[in-house]
Amino acid sequence: MSKLHSYDELVDYLGHLRNLGAKRSLIGKSGLGREIHLVTVGKGGKRVLIVCRQHGNEPTSTEAMMGYAKELFNEEDLMEKVTVSIILMANPDGAELYRKICRKGKTSILTSYVARSVKPYRGDMNRDHKKRKFPEAKAIGKAVEETKPNLILDLHNFFQNYEYTILRRPVHDFCPAISTNSKIKTETMRISYKICKIAIEAVKRAGGNPAEVNGLWPSFYGRLLMPSEKVLDTYYPLNYDIPSVTFEAVGGFNLCSGKIEKGKRLHKASTSAVIEQLSGFLLNDR
């Protein structure tokens, strides 16, 4: 089983990134009092906000983006054009609980689902972006206000056997998703869709088997949840006119499945491809 970085290790790593030249800012505290940080690299006019680990039991985004943030310092030309801001652990309480569960070797869909939610309220922060009753959702809102992003990427995991047991579809290892809310502006939706297509091609080049846009989820999910303002990738496009995309990669729920390394690779491949192409089209398109 791959090692997961603890919250304390992440905080230390943020100090390392700051020493390299990154900007680090406090955007809030979790329900149990852990600080939630935003780290920013680059000084370009095209701005992207990456949100990792809204769900504590979906670890690969944190692990992938920790390494990617450091690699950005080697991309001097790109960082002159783009500013990348990352919330590496949006739900630190759930993430810490999940790490403890995995360390004890008792990972299951049931136990990891407990770690999915924020603490101590036991609610889903990705159903709270409209009301923002959880401090973790408020922290993301503060990051949006501070960074004024042209694009939001929300990184998640899914349990690969979900397709076998529920949907009976061929197994994919990556799926980009966007809101199905008809009130979002056409141009905002067009950019979000284009971002998804860039990610799909990048995942294919990385050896993945991506689903099409919104292709992983059953139709009722698209009708009921994806248009809801409770969810990040609907709330911010609808109320702030910010293109927002969810990237789902394999590696969640059952860490013992050995899929975490693949999920890390696909998150990095998709996100880096979008940021590289972001420098060339996003603001011009708008």
VOFI-280165 format. One record per residue: residue number from 1; z, y, x of N, C-alpha, C in turn. Coordinates in steps of 0.05 Angstrom, whole numbers, plus 32768, in hexadecimal, padded with zeros to 4 digits. Each point is the difference from the previous one (the first is absolute). Layout:
BEGIN
   palo   n_up   n_north   n_east   ca_up   ca_north   ca_east   c_up   c_north   c_east
    NUM      Z         Y        X       Z          Y         X      Z         Y        X
...
This chain:
BEGIN
   palo   n_up   n_north   n_east   ca_up   ca_north   ca_east   c_up   c_north   c_east
      1   8000      7FE8     8011    8000       8018      7FEF   8000      8019     8011
      2   7FEF      8014     7FF9    7FFF       8018      8010   8019      8011     7FFC
      3   8008      800D     8015    8018       8010      8000   7FFA      801A     7FF1
      4   8013      8007     7FEE    7FFE       801A      7FF2   8012      8014     800E
      5   7FF6      8018     8004    8011       8015      800B   8015      8009     7FEC
      6   8018      8003     800A    8015       800A      7FEE   7FFE      801E     7FFC
      7   800F      800A     7FED    8000       801D      7FFB   8009      800F     8019
      8   8015      7FF7     800E    8009       800E      8018   7FEB      7FFF     8016
      9   7FF2      7FEA     8003    7FEA       7FFF      8014   7FEA      8013     7FF9
     10   7FFB      8003     7FE6    7FEB       8013      7FF8   8008      801C     8007
     11   8019      8007     7FFB    800A       801B      8006   7FFD      8005     801E
     12   8007      7FED     8010    7FFD       8002      801D   7FE3      8004     8008
     13   7FEE      7FF2     7FF2    7FE4       8002      8006   7FF5      801B     7FF9
     14   800A      800C     7FEA    7FF8       801B      7FF9   8007      8014     8016
     15   8017      7FFB     800D    8007       8011      8017   7FEC      7FFD     8016
     16   7FF7      7FE8     8005    7FEC       7FFB      8014   7FE6      800E     7FFA
     17   7FF8      7FFF     7FE6    7FE7       800E      7FF8   8003      801F     8003
     18   8018      800A     7FFB    8005       801C      8003   7FFE      8008     801D
     19   800A      7FEF     8012    7FFD       8005      801D   7FE3      8001     8009
     20   7FEF      7FF1     7FF2    7FE4       8000      8007   7FF2      8019     7FF6
     21   800C      800E     7FED    7FF4       8018      7FF5   7FFE      8001     7FE2
     22   8009      7FEB     7FF2    7FFF       8000      7FE3   8015      8013     7FF4
     23   7FFA      800A     7FE9    8014       8010      7FF1   800F      7FED     7FED
     24   801A      8002     8000    8011       7FEF      7FEF   8011      8012     7FEE
     25   8000      7FFA     7FE6    800F       8010      7FEE   800F      7FEE     7FEC
     26   8017      8009     7FF7    8010       7FF2      7FEC   7FF7      8009     7FE4
     27   7FF8      7FED     7FEF    7FF6       8008      7FE6   8012      7FF6     7FE9
     28   8015      7FF2     8007    8013       7FF7      7FEC   8012      7FEA     8009
     29   8011      7FF6     7FEE    8011       7FE9      8006   7FFE      7FEC     7FE9
     30   8003      7FE7     8007    7FFF       7FEA      7FED   8018      8000     7FEE
     31   8000      7FEE     7FEC    8017       7FFE      7FEE   8019      7FF8     800F
     32   7FFE      7FF2     8016    8018       7FF8      8010   8004      8012     8018
     33   7FF2      8016     8001    8005       8014      8014   7FF0      7FFF     801A
     34   7FED      7FEE     8002    7FEF       7FFE      8018   7FEB      8017     8000
     35   7FFC      800C     8017    7FED       8016      8001   7FE3      7FF5     7FFF
     36   7FF0      8010     7FF2    7FE3       7FF9      7FFD   7FF1      8015     8010
     37   7FF0      7FF8     8013    7FF2       8012      8012   7FE2      8000     7FFC
     38   7FF5      8017     8007    7FE3       8003      8001   7FF8      8006     801D
     39   7FEC      7FF1     800A    7FF7       8005      801C   7FE3      8009     7FFE
     40   7FF9      8014     8010    7FE5       800C      7FFE   7FF4      8002     801C
     41   7FE7      7FF7     8002    7FF0       8001      8018   7FE6      800E     7FFB
     42   7FF8      8011     8012    7FE6       800E      7FFD   8004      801D     7FF7
     43   7FEA      800F     8002    8001       801C      7FF8   7FE6      8009     7FF3
     44   7FF1      7FEC     7FF5    7FE7       8007      7FF2   8004      800A     7FE4
     45   7FEB      800C     7FF5    8001       800B      7FE6   7FFE      7FED     7FE9
     46   7FF8      7FE7     8006    7FFD       7FEB      7FEC   8019      7FEF     8001
     47   800F      7FFE     7FEA    801B       7FF6      8000   8002      7FE7     7FEF
     48   800C      7FEB     800B    8005       7FE8      7FF1   801E      7FF9     8001
     49   800B      7FF7     7FE9    801B       7FF7      7FFE   8000      7FE2     7FFB
     50   800D      7FF0     8011    8002       7FE3      7FFD   801C      7FF9     7FF8
     51   8002      7FF2     7FEA    801B       7FF8      7FF5   8003      7FE2     8004
     52   8014      7FF7     800F    8005       7FE4      8006   801A      7FF7     7FF2
     53   8000      7FE8     7FF6    8018       7FF2      7FF9   800F      800D     7FE8
     54   7FF0      8008     7FEB    800E       8007      7FE7   8010      7FE8     7FF6
     55   7FF6      7FE8     8004    800D       7FE8      7FF8   800C      7FF2     8019
     56   801A      7FFC     7FFF    800D       7FF6      8018   7FF7      7FE5     800A
     57   7FF5      7FEF     7FEE    7FF7       7FE5      8007   7FE3      7FFF     8008
     58   7FF4      8017     8007    7FE4       8001      8008   7FFF      800D     801C
     59   8004      7FF0     8015    8006       800C      801A   7FE8      8007     8012
     60   7FE8      7FF7     7FFB    7FEC       8002      8014   7FF6      801D     8005
     61   8003      8011     7FEC    7FF7       801C      8004   8011      800D     8015
     62   801B      7FFD     7FFE    8012       800B      8014   7FF9      7FF6     801C
     63   7FFD      7FE6     8002    7FFB       7FF4      801A   7FE5      8009     800C
     64   7FEC      8001     7FEF    7FE5       8008      8009   7FFF      801D     8008
     65   800C      8012     7FF0    7FFE       801C      8005   8012      800A     8016
     66   8015      7FF1     8007    8010       8007      8017   7FEF      8000     8019
     67   7FF0      7FEA     8003    7FEE       7FFF      8017   7FE9      8014     7FFF
     68   7FF6      8003     7FE8    7FE9       8012      7FFD   8007      801D     8006
     69   8018      8008     7FF8    8009       801C      8005   7FFF      8006     801E
     70   8009      7FEC     8010    8000       8004      801D   7FE4      8001     800B
     71   7FEE      7FEF     7FF5    7FE4       8000      800A   7FF2      801A     7FFA
     72   8008      800E     7FEC    7FF3       8019      7FFA   8001      8015     8017
     73   8014      7FFD     8011    8001       8012      8017   7FEA      7FFC     8014
     74   7FF2      7FE9     7FFE    7FE9       7FFB      8011   7FE6      800A     7FF4
     75   8002      800A     7FE7    7FE8       8009      7FF2   8000      801F     7FFF
     76   7FFD      800C     8018    8003       801D      8002   7FEA      800F     7FEF
     77   7FE8      7FF8     8002    7FEA       800D      7FF1   8005      7FFE     7FE2
     78   8008      7FE8     7FF7    8005       7FFC      7FE3   8017      8011     7FF7
     79   8015      8002     8010    8018       800E      7FF8   7FFC      801F     8001
     80   7FEA      8009     800B    7FF8       801C      7FFE   7FF5      8006     7FE5
     81   7FF7      7FEB     7FF2    7FF2       8003      7FE6   8012      7FF8     7FE8
     82   8012      7FEE     8006    8010       7FF3      7FEA   801E      8003     8007
     83   8010      8004     7FEB    801D       7FFE      8002   800A      7FE8     7FF0
     84   800E      7FEE     800D    8009       7FE8      7FF3   801F      8001     7FFD
     85   8009      7FFF     7FE7    801D       8000      7FFB   8007      7FE5     7FF3
     86   8016      7FF3     800A    8006       7FE5      7FF7   801E      7FFE     7FF8
     87   8005      7FF6     7FE9    801B       7FF7      7FF8   8001      7FE3     8007
     88   800D      7FF8     8015    7FFF       7FE5      800A   8011      7FED     7FF0
     89   8015      800A     7FF2    8011       7FEF      7FF0   800B      8011     7FE9
     90   7FF1      7FFF     7FEA    8007       8011      7FE9   8018      7FF5     7FF1
     91   8005      7FE6     8002    8016       7FF3      7FF2   8011      7FF1     8015
     92   8010      800E     8010    800F       7FF3      8016   8015      7FED     7FF6
     93   800C      8005     7FE9    8015       7FEE      7FF6   7FF4      7FE5     7FF8
     94   7FEA      8000     7FF2    7FF3       7FE7      7FF9   7FF5      7FF2     8018
     95   7FF6      800F     8013    7FF5       7FF4      8019   8016      7FF2     8010
     96   8017      800C     8002    8016       7FF4      800F   800A      7FE7     7FF2
     97   8002      8000     7FE6    8008       7FE8      7FF1   7FEC      7FEA     8005
     98   7FE6      8006     7FFF    7FEC       7FEC      8003   8001      7FF3     801C
     99   8005      8011     8014    8002       7FF6      801C   8017      7FED     8002
    100   8016      8005     7FF3    8017       7FEF      8001   7FFA      7FE5     7FF2
    101   7FF2      8002     7FEA    7FF9       7FE8      7FF1   7FEE      7FEE     8012
    102   7FEC      800C     800D    7FEE       7FF1      8010   800E      7FF4     8018
    103   8013      800F     800C    800E       7FF6      8017   8010      7FE7     7FFA
    104   800A      7FFE     7FE7    800F       7FE9      7FF8   7FEE      7FE8     7FF7
    105   7FE6      8006     7FFF    7FED       7FEA      7FFA   8000      7FF8     7FE2
    106   8008      8013     7FEF    8002       7FF9      7FE3   7FEC      8010     7FF0
    107   7FE9      8005     800C    7FEC       8010      7FF2   7FF3      7FF1     7FE9
    108   7FFF      800D     7FE9    7FF2       7FF5      7FE9   7FF6      8017     7FEF
    109   7FF0      7FFB     7FED    7FF6       8015      7FEE   8018      800D     7FF3
    110   8014      7FF0     7FF7    8017       800B      7FF2   8011      8011     8012
    111   8008      7FF6     8018    8011       800F      8011   7FF2      8019     800B
    112   7FE7      7FFE     8006    7FF2       8017      800B   7FFB      8015     7FEB
    113   7FFE      7FF8     7FE7    7FFC       8013      7FEA   8019      8012     7FFE
    114   8017      7FF5     8005    8018       8011      8000   7FFE      8016     8015
    115   7FF4      7FFA     8017    7FFD       8013      8015   7FE9      8014     7FFB
    116   7FF0      7FFA     7FED    7FE9       8012      7FF9   800A      801B     7FF7
    117   8016      8001     7FF1    8008       8018      7FF2   8011      8012     8013
    118   8004      8019     7FF7    8012       8012      800E   801D      7FF9     7FFA
    119   8012      8008     8011    801D       7FFA      7FFC   800F      801B     7FFD
    120   8016      8001     7FF1    800C       7FEA      7FF1   7FF6      7FFD     7FE4
    121   7FEB      800F     7FF9    7FF7       8002      7FE4   7FF0      7FE9     7FF7
    122   7FF5      7FF1     8013    7FF0       7FE8      7FF9   7FE8      8007     7FEE
    123   7FF2      8014     8008    7FE8       8008      7FF2   7FE8      8002     8013
    124   7FE8      8001     7FF5    7FE8       8000      8010   7FF8      801D     8004
    125   8000      8009     801A    7FFA       801C      8005   7FE3      8007     7FFB
    126   7FEE      7FEB     7FFF    7FE4       8005      7FFA   7FFC      8000     7FE1
    127   8015      8002     7FF1    7FFE       8006      7FE4   8010      8019     7FF9
    128   8005      8010     8014    8012       8017      7FFD   7FF5      801A     800A
    129   7FE6      8002     8004    7FF4       8018      800C   7FFD      8017     7FEC
    130   8002      7FFA     7FE7    7FFF       8016      7FEC   801B      800C     7FFD
    131   8014      7FF0     7FFB    801B       800A      7FFB   8010      8005     8019
    132   7FFB      7FF1     8015    800D       8002      801A   801F      7FFF     7FFE
    133   800A      7FEC     7FF2    801D       7FFD      7FFE   800C      7FF3     8019
    134   7FEF      7FF2     8010    8009       7FF4      8019   7FFC      8013     8017
    135   8013      8001     8012    7FFC       8013      8017   7FE8      7FF8     8012
    136   7FF9      7FE7     8000    7FE9       7FF7      8011   7FE6      800C     7FF5
    137   7FFD      8001     7FE5    7FE8       800C      7FF4   8000      801E     8005
    138   8017      800C     8000    8002       801D      8005   7FF8      8005     801D
    139   8007      7FEE     8012    7FF8       8004      801D   7FE2      8000     8003
    140   7FF2      7FEE     7FF2    7FE3       8000      8001   7FF5      801A     7FF5
    141   800C      8009     7FEA    7FF7       801A      7FF5   8003      8017     8014
    142   8016      7FFF     800F    8004       8015      8014   7FEC      7FFE     8016
    143   7FF9      7FE8     8008    7FEC       7FFC      8015   7FE5      800B     7FF7
    144   7FF9      7FFB     7FE7    7FE7       800B      7FF5   8000      801E     8000
    145   8016      800C     7FF8    8002       801D      8000   7FFE      800C     801D
    146   800C      7FF2     8013    8000       800A      801C   7FE5      7FFD     800D
    147   7FF3      7FE9     7FFC    7FE8       7FFA      800F   7FE6      8009     7FF2
    148   8002      8004     7FE5    7FE8       8007      7FF1   7FE8      7FF0     8007
    149   8002      7FE5     7FFC    7FEB       7FEE      800A   7FE6      8002     7FF0
    150   7FEA      7FFB     800D    7FE6       7FFD      7FF3   7FFC      7FE3     7FF6
    151   8012      7FEE     8009    7FFE       7FE4      7FF8   801B      7FF3     8003
    152   8007      7FEF     7FED    8019       7FEF      8003   7FF7      7FE3     8000
    153   800B      7FF1     8014    7FFC       7FE3      8002   801C      7FF4     7FFB
    154   8001      7FEE     7FEC    8019       7FF3      7FF9   7FFD      7FE2     8007
    155   800F      7FF6     8014    7FFC       7FE5      800B   8014      7FEC     7FF5
    156   7FF5      7FEA     7FF6    8011       7FEB      7FF4   7FF8      7FE5     800A
    157   800F      7FEB     7FF7    7FFA       7FE4      8004   7FFE      7FF2     7FE6
    158   7FF3      7FE9     8000    8001       7FEE      7FE9   8003      7FE3     800A
    159   800A      7FEF     7FEF    8005       7FE4      8006   7FE6      7FF1     7FFB
    160   7FF4      7FF4     8014    7FE5       7FF6      7FFE   7FFD      7FEA     7FEA
    161   8015      7FF0     7FFC    7FFE       7FEB      7FEC   8000      800B     7FE3
    162   8006      801A     7FFE    7FFF       800D      7FE5   7FE5      7FFB     7FF2
    163   7FEB      8000     8010    7FE5       7FFC      7FF4   7FFD      7FE3     7FF6
    164   800C      7FEE     800E    7FFE       7FE4      7FF8   8010      7FFB     7FE6
    165   8018      800A     8000    8013       7FF8      7FEB   7FFC      8011     7FE6
    166   7FF6      8018     8002    7FFE       8011      7FE9   7FE3      8005     7FF8
    167   7FEF      8007     8014    7FE5       8009      7FF9   7FEB      7FEA     8003
    168   8006      7FEB     8010    7FED       7FEB      8004   7FE6      800A     800C
    169   8002      8012     8012    7FE8       800C      800D   8000      7FF7     801E
    170   7FE8      8002     800D    8000       7FFB      801D   8013      8011     800F
    171   800C      7FF6     8014    8015       800E      800E   7FF4      8017     8011
    172   800A      8018     7FFC    7FF9       8017      8011   8019      8007     8011
    173   7FFB      800F     8015    8017       8009      8011   8003      801E     8001
    174   7FF0      800E     7FF0    8001       801E      8000   7FF3      8009     7FE6
    175   800C      8015     7FF5    7FF4       800C      7FE8   8007      801E     7FFF
    176   7FEC      8012     7FFF    8005       801C      7FFB   8001      8005     7FE3
    177   8011      8013     7FF8    8003       8006      7FE3   8002      801E     7FFC
    178   7FF5      8009     7FEA    8002       801C      7FF7   8008      8001     7FE3
    179   8009      8018     7FF8    8008       8003      7FE4   7FE9      7FFC     7FED
    180   8006      7FF7     7FE7    7FEC       7FFF      7FEB   8005      8015     7FEB
    181   800F      8015     8007    8005       8015      7FED   7FE7      8012     7FFC
    182   7FF6      8002     7FE8    7FE7       800E      7FFB   8003      801E     8002
    183   8019      800A     8001    8004       801D      8002   7FFE      800B     801D
    184   7FFF      7FEF     8013    7FFD       8009      801C   7FE4      800A     8004
    185   7FFD      8016     800F    7FE6       800C      8003   7FEC      7FED     800D
    186   7FE7      8002     7FF7    7FEB       7FEE      8009   7FFD      8001     801F
    187   8001      8018     800B    7FFC       8003      801D   8017      7FF3     800F
    188   8018      8002     7FF6    8017       7FF4      800D   7FFD      7FE1     7FFF
    189   7FF7      7FF6     7FEA    7FFC       7FE3      7FFD   7FEA      7FF7     8012
    190   7FEB      8010     8003    7FE9       7FF8      8011   8009      7FFD     801D
    191   8010      8013     800A    800A       7FFE      801B   8012      7FE8     8004
    192   8012      7FFB     7FEC    8012       7FE9      8002   7FF0      7FE6     8001
    193   7FEB      7FFE     7FF0    7FEF       7FE8      8001   7FF2      7FFD     801B
    194   7FF7      8016     800A    7FF2       7FFF      801A   8013      7FF7     8016
    195   8019      8009     7FFF    8014       7FF7      8013   8004      7FE2     7FFE
    196   8000      7FF5     7FE8    8003       7FE3      7FFC   7FE9      7FF1     800D
    197   7FE8      800A     7FFD    7FE9       7FF2      800B   8000      8000     801E
    198   8009      8016     800C    8003       8001      801D   8014      7FEA     8009
    199   8017      7FFE     7FF2    8014       7FEC      8007   7FF5      7FE4     7FFD
    200   7FF2      7FFA     7FEB    7FF5       7FE5      7FFC   7FEE      7FF8     8017
    201   7FEE      8012     8009    7FEE       7FF9      8016   8010      7FFC     801A
    202   8015      8010     8004    8010       7FFD      8018   800F      7FE6     8000
    203   800A      7FF7     7FE9    800E       7FE7      7FFE   7FED      7FE8     8005
    204   7FE8      8002     7FF6    7FEC       7FEB      8006   7FFB      7FFE     801E
    205   7FFD      8017     800D    7FFB       8000      801D   8018      7FF4     800F
    206   8018      8002     7FF5    8018       7FF6      800C   8005      7FE2     7FFA
    207   7FED      7FF4     7FF1    8003       7FE4      7FFA   800E      7FFA     7FE6
    208   8005      8014     7FF0    800D       7FFD      7FE6   7FED      7FF9     7FEA
    209   800C      7FF9     7FE9    7FF1       7FF9      7FE8   8009      8013     7FE9
    210   7FF6      8019     8000    800A       8013      7FED   7FF5      7FFC     7FE4
    211   8010      8006     7FEC    7FF7       8002      7FE4   7FF2      801B     7FFC
    212   7FF1      8003     7FEB    7FF5       8019      7FF9   8015      8013     7FF6
    213   7FF9      8019     7FFC    8013       8014      7FF7   800D      7FF8     7FE6
    214   801A      7FFF     8000    8010       7FF7      7FE8   7FFA      7FE3     7FF9
    215   7FF5      7FF1     8013    7FF6       7FE5      7FF9   8016      7FEB     8000
    216   8018      8006     8009    8015       7FEC      8001   800F      7FFD     7FE6
    217   8000      8016     7FF0    8013       8001      7FEA   7FF3      7FF9     7FE6
    218   800F      7FF2     7FEE    7FF5       7FFA      7FE6   7FFB      8018     7FEF
    219   7FF0      7FFE     7FEC    7FF7       8017      7FF0   8017      800E     7FF3
    220   8014      7FF2     7FF7    8016       800D      7FF2   800F      8013     8013
    221   8001      7FF9     801A    800D       8010      8014   7FF1      801B     8002
    222   7FE6      7FFE     8001    7FEF       8019      8001   8003      8011     7FE8
    223   8004      7FF4     7FE9    8003       8010      7FE7   801B      800C     7FFD
    224   8015      7FF2     8009    801B       8009      7FF9   800E      800F     8017
    225   7FFF      7FF6     8019    8010       800B      8015   7FEF      8014     8011
    226   7FE8      7FF8     8008    7FF2       8011      8013   7FF9      801C     7FF6
    227   7FFE      8005     7FE5    7FFC       801C      7FF7   801A      8010     7FFF
    228   8017      7FF3     8004    801A       800D      7FFB   8007      8014     8015
    229   800B      8017     7FF7    8009       8014      8013   8019      7FF7     800F
    230   800C      7FEB     7FF9    8017       7FF5      800E   7FF8      7FF8     801D
    231   7FE7      7FF8     8003    7FF6       7FF4      8019   7FF4      8015     8012
    232   8006      7FFD     801A    7FF7       8014      8014   7FE3      8006     7FFE
    233   7FEE      7FEB     7FFF    7FE4       8006      8002   7FF4      8009     7FE6
    234   8010      8005     7FEB    7FF7       800F      7FE9   800D      801B     7FFF
    235   801A      8002     8006    800F       8019      7FFE   7FF3      8016     8011
    236   7FFB      7FFA     8019    7FF7       8016      8012   7FE2      8007     7FFC
    237   7FEE      7FEE     7FFA    7FE5       8008      7FF8   8000      8010     7FE7
    238   8010      7FF9     7FEC    8000       800D      7FE6   800C      801B     8001
    239   8017      8003     800E    800F       8019      7FFF   7FFB      8012     8018
    240   7FF7      7FF5     8016    7FFB       8010      8018   7FE3      7FFF     8009
    241   7FEF      7FF1     7FF2    7FE4       7FFD      8007   7FFD      7FF6     801D
    242   8011      7FED     8008    7FFE       7FF4      801B   7FF6      7FE4     7FFD
    243   7FE9      7FF9     800C    7FF7       7FE4      8000   8016      7FEE     800C
    244   8006      7FEB     7FF2    8015       7FEE      8008   7FF8      7FE3     7FFB
    245   8004      7FF0     8015    7FF6       7FE4      8000   8017      7FED     8008
    246   8002      7FEA     7FF3    8012       7FEB      8008   7FF1      7FEA     800F
    247   800B      7FF9     8017    7FF5       7FE9      8010   8014      7FE9     7FFE
    248   7FF8      7FEA     7FF4    8011       7FE8      7FFE   7FF6      7FEC     8014
    249   8011      7FF7     8012    7FF9       7FEB      8014   8013      7FE9     7FFD
    250   7FF6      7FE8     8008    8011       7FE8      7FFF   8018      8004     8012
    251   8015      7FF2     7FFA    8018       8001      8011   801A      8007     7FF2
    252   7FFF      8004     7FE6    8018       8007      7FF2   800E      7FE8     7FF4
    253   8017      8005     7FF5    8011       7FED      7FF1   800A      7FEA     8012
    254   7FEF      7FEF     800A    8009       7FE8      800F   7FF7      8003     801D
    255   8012      800D     8010    7FFA       8005      801C   7FFB      7FE6     800F
    256   800D      7FEB     7FF8    7FFE       7FE7      800E   7FE5      7FF3     7FFD
    257   7FEE      800C     7FF0    7FE5       7FF5      7FFD   7FEF      8004     8019
    258   800A      8010     8013    7FF1       8005      8018   7FE9      8013     7FFE
    259   7FFF      800F     7FEA    7FE9       8012      7FFB   8005      801C     8009
    260   8018      8006     800B    8006       801B      8007   7FEE      800C     8015
    261   7FF9      7FF0     8014    7FEF       800B      8015   7FE4      8007     7FF6
    262   7FF6      7FEF     7FEE    7FE6       8006      7FF4   8002      801A     7FEF
    263   8015      8002     7FF1    8004       8018      7FF0   8001      8019     8011
    264   800E      7FFF     8016    8002       8016      8013   7FE4      8008     800A
    265   7FF1      7FEB     8007    7FE5       8006      800B   7FEE      800D     7FEC
    266   8002      7FF7     7FE7    7FEE       800B      7FEB   8009      801C     7FF8
    267   801A      8005     7FFF    800A       801B      7FFB   7FF6      8013     8015
    268   8002      7FF8     8019    7FF8       8011      8016   7FE2      8005     7FFF
    269   7FF0      7FEB     7FFC    7FE3       8002      7FFF   7FF7      8013     7FEA
    270   800B      7FFD     7FE8    7FF7       8010      7FEA   8009      801D     8003
    271   8019      8004     8008    800A       801B      8002   7FF2      8010     8017
    272   7FFD      7FF3     8016    7FF3       800E      8017   7FE3      8007     7FFA
    273   7FF2      7FEE     7FF2    7FE4       8006      7FF9   7FFE      8018     7FEE
    274   8012      8001     7FEC    8000       8017      7FEE   8006      801A     800F
    275   8014      8000     8011    8007       8018      800F   7FE9      8009     8012
    276   7FF3      7FED     800D    7FE9       8007      8011   7FEA      800D     7FF0
    277   7FFA      7FF6     7FE9    7FEB       800B      7FF0   8009      8018     7FF0
    278   801A      8002     7FFC    800B       8018      7FF2   7FF8      8019     800E
    279   7FFF      7FFF     801B    7FF9       8018      800F   7FE4      800A     7FFB
    280   7FEF      7FEF     7FF4    7FE5       8007      7FFD   7FF8      8007     7FE4
    281   800F      7FF8     7FEB    7FF5       8005      7FE5   8013      800D     7FEC
    282   801A      7FFC     8003    8011       8005      7FE9   8000      801D     7FF6
    283   8006      8013     8013    8001       801C      7FF7   7FE5      800A     7FF9
    284   7FEB      7FF7     800E    7FE5       8009      7FF9   7FF9      7FF7     7FE4
    285   8008      7FE7     7FF9    7FFA       7FF6      7FE5   800E      8011     7FEB
    286   8017      800B     8007    800F       8010      7FEB   7FF9      801D     8002
